[in-house]
């Protein structure tokens, strides 16, 4: 089967398994993972900014769509640090990783403008179905997601760009679909725009949906990871965000290494050495790199 790509150079690195405030979207993983009762992991905090490593299954804040939920990142973090917090961007419920809050309204406006203008840089990791090789740019307009519960209406498609780079591929001798074996890829992705569900929809457009995505993915693959491997989550994580500090303007890079279910999926697929060490730290030791403030692992 030939690898496919969308513009950009073509390379291939095959790894065999075992080798030496806006309304949050609805649930997205095959089986939602309940957030842990442990305190949120804070990866950075100063007088203007606090960032956490959001676990999968946790909503950012209250929503009419999820009126039965009782725990939200905003409330949990506020109670944990004893200060009001202002979310400046969104992660889908099933997505884990870096989630940034401001600690005052002015910083919130400054940070929010960076996310709105696309001047920040976010890097995501995703495990997808099939072999997607090399790197390239997905330039595919997206309409707003129609969500009657959230009161969102459809719109004309708007420009949307996502850069991807293949980090590793694997092939399991398991007949999940109609073929005797099943192929997977590990991707690093950087969205150039911020459309709702952009990465998930772009990868569906390429016929390489993310594992664990109940909305845009493949049910058989989701069930295999949930039932046979014990990984019921959406395999999408924001591992790094670089932005300008709202007060000093100094570049600030925040990192949340993959953990728990995501790390287990990488091990199962033989990708234990596919990521930089900073993205694969042990649970409880989240880290980040910056020239401002302090980084906390908890």
Protein Blocks (a to p, Z undefined) as FASTA:
>chain_A
ZZddeehidddddddehiacddddddfbfbdcdddfbdcddfbdcfkbccddddehiafb
dcfklmmbcbdfklmmmmmnopacddfbdcdfklgcjddddfbfklmmmmmmmmmnopac
cddddddedjdehjddddddddddddfknopacddddddddddddfbdcdddbdfblbfb
dcddddddddfbfcehklmmmmmmnopacehiaklmcfklmmmmmmmnopabdcdddfbd
cdddfklopacddddddehjlmmmmmmnopammpcfklmccehiaccddfehjdddZZ
